[in-house]
C-alpha cells in the first residue's frame, strides 16, 4: 500500500528517514531511480541513512512500476521516493497515486520556483498540470511538519 510518493533529489536524508517515516507509518522505502543503481557507492551511502526496522529497495522507475502493479509490494506500507518530477509523474500516472509530495528538486536556470526547495522546468510543469487534471494532489512540503502548499494555482 502506497503511503506517500515523494520527490526529493537527495532521496533518503534526515527529514525523510525520521519525520516522513513517522508521519506515514512506512515500513519500506522504494527508491525509484534510473540513475541510482548505476552508482554503487551512492546506493550504499543512501541505504546507510535508512532508519532501523525499515526496508529499503532500489529499482529503476519501470521496475518499480512493475512491482507496484504486480501486487508484490502490497504487504508493505510504502514510502516511494523519486529524484525528479518526471519519475514521480511516471509512477503516479501508472498506479493512480492519490498525491505527490514535492520535497526538493534541483534548481537549474530557467526553472520556475514553486516553493521552498522545489523548482520545475516547462516539461515538469506540464506533467504537474496533467497530474492535477487527473485528480492527483500535488503539493510542496519540505519537512513533514511543514504546511502543505497546493501547487495547482501556481502551475
Contact map, one row per residue, 1 for C-alpha under 8 A:
11100000000000000000000000000000000000000000000000000000000000000000000011111100000000000000000000000000000000000000000000000000000000000000000000000000000
11111000000000000000000000000000000000000000000000000000000000000000000000001111000000000000000010000000000000000000000000000000000000000000000000000000000
11111000000000000000000111000000000000000000000000000000000000000000000000001110000000000000000000000000000000000000000000000000000000000000000000000000000
01111100000000000000000100000000000000000000000000000000000000000000000000000111000000000000000000111000000000000000000000000000000000000000000000000000000
01111110000000000000000000000000000000000000000000000000000000000000000000000011110000010001000010111000000000000000000000000000000000000000000000000000000
00011111000000000000000000000000000000000000000000000000000000000000000000000011110000010000000000011110000000000000000000000000000000000000000000000000000
00001111101000000000000000000000000000000000000000000000000000000000000000000000111110010000000000011111100000000000000000000000000000000000000000000000000
00000111111000000000000000000000000000000000000000000000000000000000000000000000111100000000000000000111100000000000000000000000000000000000000000000000000
00000011111000000000000000000000000000000000000000000000000000000000000000000000011100000000000000000001110000000000000000000000000000000000000000000000000
00000001111110000000000000000000000000000000000000000000000000000000000000000000001000000000000000000001000000000000000000000000000000000000000000000000000
00000011111110010000000000000010000000000000010000000000000000000000000000000000111000000000000000000000000000000000000000000000000000000000000000000000000
00000000011111111000000000000000000000000000011011000000000000000000000000000000100000000000000000000000000000000000000000000000000000000000000000000000000
00000000011111111000000000000000000000000000010011000000000000000000000000000000000000000000000000000000000000000000000000000000000000000000000000000000000
00000000000111111110000000000000000000000000000010000000000000000000000000000000000000000000000000000000000000000000000000000000000000000000000000000000000
00000000000111111111000000000000000000000000000000000000000000000000000000000000000000000000000000000000000000000000000000000000000000000000001100000000000
00000000001111111111100000000000000000000000000000000000000000000000000000000000000000000000000000000000000000000000000000000000000000000000001000000000000
00000000000111111111100000000000000000000000000011100000000000000000000000000000000000000000000000000000000000000000000000000000000000000000000000000000000
00000000000001111111110000000000000000000000000000100000000000000000000000000000000000000000000000000000000000000000000000000000000000000000000000000000000
00000000000001111111111000000000000000000000000000000000000000000000000000000000000000000000000000000000000000000000000000000000000000000000001110000000000
00000000000000111111111110000000000000000000000000000000000000000000000000000000000000000000000000000000000000000000000000000000000000000000001100000000000
00000000000000011111111111100000000000000000000000000000000000000000000000000010000000000000000000000000000000000000000000000000000000000000000000000000000
00000000000000000111111111000000000000000000000000000000000000000000000000000000000000000000000000000000000000000000000000000000000000000000000000000000000
00000000000000000011111110000000000000000000000000000000000000000000000000000000000000000000000000000000000000000000000000000000000000000000000100000000000
00110000000000000001111111000000000000000000000000000000000000000000000000000010000000000000000000000000000000000000000000000000000000000000000000000000000
00100000000000000001111111100000000000000000000000000000000000000000000000001000000000000000000000000000000000000000000000000000000000000000000000000000000
00100000000000000000110111111000000000000000000000000100000000000000000000011110000000000000000000000000000000000000000000000000000000000000000000000000000
00000000000000000000100011111000000000000000000000001110000000000000000000011110000000000000000000000000000000000000000000000000000000000000000000000000000
00000000000000000000000001111100000000000000000000000111100000000000000000011110000000000000000000000000000000000000000000000000000000000000000000000000000
00000000000000000000000001111110000000000000000000000111100000000000000000000111100000000000000000000000000000000000000000000000000000000000000000000000000
00000000000000000000000000011111000000000000000000000001111000010000000000000111100000000000000000000000000000000000000000000000000000000000000000000000000
00000000001000000000000000001111100000000000000000000001111000000000000000000001110000000000000000000000000000000000000000000000000000000000000000000000000
00000000000000000000000000000111110000000000000000000000011110010000000000000001111000100000000000000000000000000000000000000000000000000000000000000000000
00000000000000000000000000000011111110000000000000000000011110000000000000000000011000100000000000000000000000000000000000000000000000000000000000000000000
00000000000000000000000000000001111111000000000000000000001110000000000000000000000000000000000000000000000000000000000000000000000000000000000000000000000
00000000000000000000000000000000111111100000000000000000000100000000000000000000000000000000000000000000000000000000000000000000000000000000000000000000000
00000000000000000000000000000000111111110110000000000000010000000000000000000000000000000000000000000000000000000000000000000000000000000000000000000000000
00000000000000000000000000000000111111110010000000000000011100000000000000000000000000000000000000000000000000000000000000000000000000000000000000000000000
00000000000000000000000000000000011111110000000000000000000000000000000000000000000000000000000000000000000000000000000000000000000000000000000000000000000
00000000000000000000000000000000001111111110000000000000000000000000000000000000000000000000000000000000000000000000000000000000000000000000000000000000000
00000000000000000000000000000000000111111111000000000000000000000000000000000000000000000000000000000000000000000000000000000000000000000000000000000000000
00000000000000000000000000000000000000111111100000000000000000000000000000000000000000000000000000000000000000000000000000000000000000000000000000000000000
00000000000000000000000000000000000100111111110000000000000000000000000000000000000000000000000000000000000000000000000000000000000000000000000000000000000
00000000000000000000000000000000000110111111111000000000000000000000000000000000000000000000000000000000000000000000000000000000000000000000000000000000000
00000000000000000000000000000000000000011111111100000000000000000000000000000000000000000000000000000000000000000000000000000000000000000000000000000000000
00000000000000000000000000000000000000001111111110000000000000000000000000000000000000000000000000000000000000000000000000000000000000000000000000000000000
00000000001110000000000000000000000000000111111111000000000000000000000000000000000000000000000000000000000000000000000000000000000000000000000000000000000
00000000000100000000000000000000000000000011111111000001000000000000000000000000000000000000000000000000000000000000000000000000000000000000000000000000000
00000000000000000000000000000000000000000001111111000000000000000000000000000000000000000000000000000000000000000000000000000000000000000000000000000000000
00000000000111001000000000000000000000000000111111100000000000000000000000000000000000000000000000000000000000000000000000000000000000000000000000000000000
00000000000110001000000000000000000000000000011111110111000000000000000000000000000000000000000000000000000000000000000000000000000000000000000000000000000
00000000000000001100000000000000000000000000000011111100000000000000000000000000000000000000000000000000000000000000000000000000000000000000000000000000000
00000000000000000000000000000000000000000000000001111100000000000000000000000000000000000000000000000000000000000000000000000000000000000000000000000000000
00000000000000000000000000100000000000000000000000111110000000000000000000000000000000000000000000000000000000000000000000000000000000000000000000000000000
00000000000000000000000001111000000000000000000001111111000000000000000000000000000000000000000000000000000000000000000000000000000000000000000000000000000
00000000000000000000000000111000000000000000000001001111100000000000000000000000000000000000000000000000000000000000000000000000000000000000000000000000000
00000000000000000000000000011110000000000000001001000111110000000000000000000000000000000000000000000000000000000000000000000000000000000000000000000000000
00000000000000000000000000011110000000000000000000000011111000000000000000000000000000000000000000000000000000000000000000000000000000000000000000000000000
00000000000000000000000000000111100110000000000000000001111100000000000000000000000000000000000000000000000000000000000000000000000000000000000000000000000
00000000000000000000000000000111110010000000000000000000111111110000000000000000000000000000000000000000000000000000000000000000000000000000000000000000000
00000000000000000000000000000001111010000000000000000000011111110000000000000000000000000000000000000000000000000000000000000000000000000000000000000000000
00000000000000000000000000000001110000000000000000000000001111111000000000000000000000100110000000000000000000000000000000000000000000000000000000000000000
00000000000000000000000000000000000000000000000000000000001111111100000000000000000000000000000000000000000000000000000000000000000000000000000000000000000
00000000000000000000000000000000000000000000000000000000001111111110000000000000000000000000000000000000000000000000000000000000000000000000000000000000000
00000000000000000000000000000101000000000000000000000000001111111111000000000000000000000010000000000000000000000000000000000000000000000000000000000000000
00000000000000000000000000000000000000000000000000000000000011111111100000000000000000000010011000000000000000000000000000000000000000000000000000000000000
00000000000000000000000000000000000000000000000000000000000001111111110000000000000000000000000000000000000000000000000000000000000000000000000000000000000
00000000000000000000000000000000000000000000000000000000000000111111111110000000000000000000000000000000000000000000000000000000000000000000000000000000000
00000000000000000000000000000000000000000000000000000000000000011111111111000000000000000000001000000000000000000000000000000000000000000000000000000000000
00000000000000000000000000000000000000000000000000000000000000001111111100000000000000000000001000000000000000000000000000000000000000000000000000000000000
00000000000000000000000000000000000000000000000000000000000000000111111110000000000000000000000000000000000000000000000000000000000000000000000000000000000
00000000000000000000000000000000000000000000000000000000000000000011111111000000000000000000000000000000000000000000000000000000000000000000000000000000000
00000000000000000000000000000000000000000000000000000000000000000011111111100000000000000000000000000000000000000000000000000000000000000000000000000000000
10000000000000000000000000000000000000000000000000000000000000000011011111110100000000000000000000000000000000000000000000000000000000000000000000000000000
10000000000000000000000000000000000000000000000000000000000000000001001111111000000000000000000000000000000000000000000000000000000000000000000000000000000
10000000000000000000000000000000000000000000000000000000000000000000000111111000000000000000000000000000000000000000000000000000000000000000000000000000000
10000000000000000000000001110000000000000000000000000000000000000000000011111100000000000000000000000000000000000000000000000000000000000000000000000000000
11100000000000000000000011110000000000000000000000000000000000000000000001111110000000000000000000000000000000000000000000000000000000000000000000000000000
11110000000000000000000001111100000000000000000000000000000000000000000010011111000000000000000000000000000000000000000000000000000000000000000000000000000
01111100000000000000100101111100000000000000000000000000000000000000000000001111100000000000000000000000000000000000000000000000000000000000000000000000000
01011100000000000000000000001111000000000000000000000000000000000000000000000111110000000000000000000000000000000000000000000000000000000000000000000000000
00001111001100000000000000001111000000000000000000000000000000000000000000000011111000000000000000000000000000000000000000000000000000000000000000000000000
00001111101000000000000000000011100000000000000000000000000000000000000000000001111110110000000000000000000000000000000000000000000000000000000000000000000
00000011111000000000000000000001100000000000000000000000000000000000000000000000111110100000000000000000100000000000000000000000000000000000000000000000000
00000011100000000000000000000000000000000000000000000000000000000000000000000000011111110000000000000000100000000000000000000000000000000000000000000000000
00000010000000000000000000000000000000000000000000000000000000000000000000000000011111111000000000000100100000000000000100010011000000000000000000000000000
00000000000000000000000000000000000000000000000000000000000000000000000000000000000111111100000000000000000000000000000000010010000000000000000000000000000
00000000000000000000000000000001100000000000000000000000000010000000000000000000011111111110000000000000000000000000000000000000000000000000000000000000000
00001110000000000000000000000000000000000000000000000000000000000000000000000000010111111111000000010000000000000000000000000000000000000000000000000000000
00000000000000000000000000000000000000000000000000000000000000000000000000000000000011111111100000000000000000000000000000000011001000000000000000000000000
00000000000000000000000000000000000000000000000000000000000010000000000000000000000001111111110000000000000000000000000000000000000000000000000000000000000
00000000000000000000000000000000000000000000000000000000000010011000000000000000000000111111111010000000000000000000000000000000000000000000000000000000000
00001000000000000000000000000000000000000000000000000000000000000000000000000000000000011111111111110000000000000000000000000000001000010000000000000000000
00000000000000000000000000000000000000000000000000000000000000000000000000000000000000001111111110000000000000000000000000000000001000000000000000000000000
00000000000000000000000000000000000000000000000000000000000000001000000000000000000000000111111100000000000000000000000000000000000000000000000000000000000
00000000000000000000000000000000000000000000000000000000000000001001100000000000000000000011111110000000000000000000000000000000000000000000000000000000000
00000000000000000000000000000000000000000000000000000000000000000000000000000000000000000001111111000000000000000000000000000000000000010000000000000000000
01001000000000000000000000000000000000000000000000000000000000000000000000000000000000000011101111110000000000000000000000000000000000010000000000000000000
00000000000000000000000000000000000000000000000000000000000000000000000000000000000000000001000111110000000000000000000000000000000000111000000000000000000
00011000000000000000000000000000000000000000000000000000000000000000000000000000000000000001000011111000000000000000000000000000000000011110000000000000000
00011110000000000000000000000000000000000000000000000000000000000000000000000000000000010001000011111100000000000000000000000000000000011110000000000000000
00011110000000000000000000000000000000000000000000000000000000000000000000000000000000000000000000111110000000000000000000000000000000000111100000000000000
00000111000000000000000000000000000000000000000000000000000000000000000000000000000010000000000000011111100000000000010000000000000000000111110000000000000
00000111000000000000000000000000000000000000000000000000000000000000000000000000000000000000000000001111100000000000110000000000000000000001111000000000000
00000011110000000000000000000000000000000000000000000000000000000000000000000000000000000000000000000111110000000001111000000000000000000000010000000000000
00000011100000000000000000000000000000000000000000000000000000000000000000000000001110000000000000000111111000000000111100000000000000000000000000000000000
00000000100000000000000000000000000000000000000000000000000000000000000000000000000000000000000000000001111100000000111000000000000000000000000000000000000
00000000000000000000000000000000000000000000000000000000000000000000000000000000000000000000000000000000111110100000111000000000000000000000000000000000000
00000000000000000000000000000000000000000000000000000000000000000000000000000000000000000000000000000000011111100000001000000000000000000000000000000000000
00000000000000000000000000000000000000000000000000000000000000000000000000000000000000000000000000000000001111100000000000000000000000000000000000000000000
00000000000000000000000000000000000000000000000000000000000000000000000000000000000000000000000000000000000111110000000010000000000000000000000000000000000
00000000000000000000000000000000000000000000000000000000000000000000000000000000000000000000000000000000001111111000001111000000000000000000000000000000000
00000000000000000000000000000000000000000000000000000000000000000000000000000000000000000000000000000000000001111100001110000000000000000000000000000000000
00000000000000000000000000000000000000000000000000000000000000000000000000000000000000000000000000000000000000111111111100000000000000000000000000000000000
00000000000000000000000000000000000000000000000000000000000000000000000000000000000000000000000000000000000000011111111100000000000000000001000000000010010
00000000000000000000000000000000000000000000000000000000000000000000000000000000000000000000000000000000000000001111111000000000000000000001000000001000000
00000000000000000000000000000000000000000000000000000000000000000000000000000000000000000000000000000001000000001111110000000000000000000001110000000000000
00000000000000000000000000000000000000000000000000000000000000000000000000000000000000000000000000000011111000001111111000000000000000000000010000000000000
00000000000000000000000000000000000000000000000000000000000000000000000000000000000000000000000000000111111000001111111100000000000000000001000000000000000
00000000000000000000000000000000000000000000000000000000000000000000000000000000000000000000000000000001111100111110111110000000000000000000000000000000000
00000000000000000000000000000000000000000000000000000000000000000000000000000000000010000000000000000000100000111100011111111000000000000000000000000000000
00000000000000000000000000000000000000000000000000000000000000000000000000000000000000000000000000000000000001110000001111111000000000000000000000000000000
00000000000000000000000000000000000000000000000000000000000000000000000000000000000000000000000000000000000000100000000111111100000000000000000000000000000
00000000000000000000000000000000000000000000000000000000000000000000000000000000000000000000000000000000000000000000000111111110000000000000000000000000000
00000000000000000000000000000000000000000000000000000000000000000000000000000000000011000000000000000000000000000000000111111111000000000000000000000000000
00000000000000000000000000000000000000000000000000000000000000000000000000000000000000000000000000000000000000000000000111111111100000000000000000000000001
00000000000000000000000000000000000000000000000000000000000000000000000000000000000000000000000000000000000000000000000001111111110000000000000000000000001
00000000000000000000000000000000000000000000000000000000000000000000000000000000000011001000000000000000000000000000000000111111111000000000000000000000000
00000000000000000000000000000000000000000000000000000000000000000000000000000000000010001000000000000000000000000000000000011111111100000100000000000000001
00000000000000000000000000000000000000000000000000000000000000000000000000000000000000000000000000000000000000000000000000001111111110000000000000000001001
00000000000000000000000000000000000000000000000000000000000000000000000000000000000000000000000000000000000000000000000000000111111111000000000000000000000
00000000000000000000000000000000000000000000000000000000000000000000000000000000000000001001100000000000000000000000000000000011111111111100000000000000000
00000000000000000000000000000000000000000000000000000000000000000000000000000000000000000000000000000000000000000000000000000001111111111100000000000001000
00000000000000000000000000000000000000000000000000000000000000000000000000000000000000000000000000000000000000000000000000000000111111110000000000000000000
00000000000000000000000000000000000000000000000000000000000000000000000000000000000000000000000000000000000000000000000000000000011111110000000000000000000
00000000000000000000000000000000000000000000000000000000000000000000000000000000000000000000000001000000000000000000000000000000001111111000000000000000000
00000000000000000000000000000000000000000000000000000000000000000000000000000000000000000001000111110000000000000000000000000000001111111100000000000000000
00000000000000000000000000000000000000000000000000000000000000000000000000000000000000000000000001110000000000000000000000000000001100111110000000000100000
00000000000000000000000000000000000000000000000000000000000000000000000000000000000000000000000000111100000000000000000000000001001100011111000000000111000
00000000000000000000000000000000000000000000000000000000000000000000000000000000000000000000000000111100000000000000000000000000000000001111100000011110000
00000000000000000000000000000000000000000000000000000000000000000000000000000000000000000000000000001110000000000111010000000000000000000111110000011110000
00000000000000000000000000000000000000000000000000000000000000000000000000000000000000000000000000001110000000000001000000000000000000000011111101111000000
00000000000000000000000000000000000000000000000000000000000000000000000000000000000000000000000000000111000000000001100000000000000000000001111101000000000
00000000000000110011000000000000000000000000000000000000000000000000000000000000000000000000000000000010000000000000000000000000000000000000111111000000000
00000000000000100011001000000000000000000000000000000000000000000000000000000000000000000000000000000000000000000000000000000000000000000000111111000000000
00000000000000000010000000000000000000000000000000000000000000000000000000000000000000000000000000000000000000000000000000000000000000000000001111100000000
00000000000000000000000000000000000000000000000000000000000000000000000000000000000000000000000000000000000000000000000000000000000000000000111111110000000
00000000000000000000000000000000000000000000000000000000000000000000000000000000000000000000000000000000000000000000000000000000000000000000100011111000000
00000000000000000000000000000000000000000000000000000000000000000000000000000000000000000000000000000000000000000000000000000000000000000011100001111100000
00000000000000000000000000000000000000000000000000000000000000000000000000000000000000000000000000000000000000000010000000000000000000000011100000111110000
00000000000000000000000000000000000000000000000000000000000000000000000000000000000000000000000000000000000000000000000000000000000000001111000000011111100
00000000000000000000000000000000000000000000000000000000000000000000000000000000000000000000000000000000000000000100000000000000000000000111000000001111111
00000000000000000000000000000000000000000000000000000000000000000000000000000000000000000000000000000000000000000000000000000000100100000100000000000111111
00000000000000000000000000000000000000000000000000000000000000000000000000000000000000000000000000000000000000000000000000000000000000000000000000000111111
00000000000000000000000000000000000000000000000000000000000000000000000000000000000000000000000000000000000000000100000000000000000000000000000000000011111
00000000000000000000000000000000000000000000000000000000000000000000000000000000000000000000000000000000000000000000000000001101100000000000000000000011111
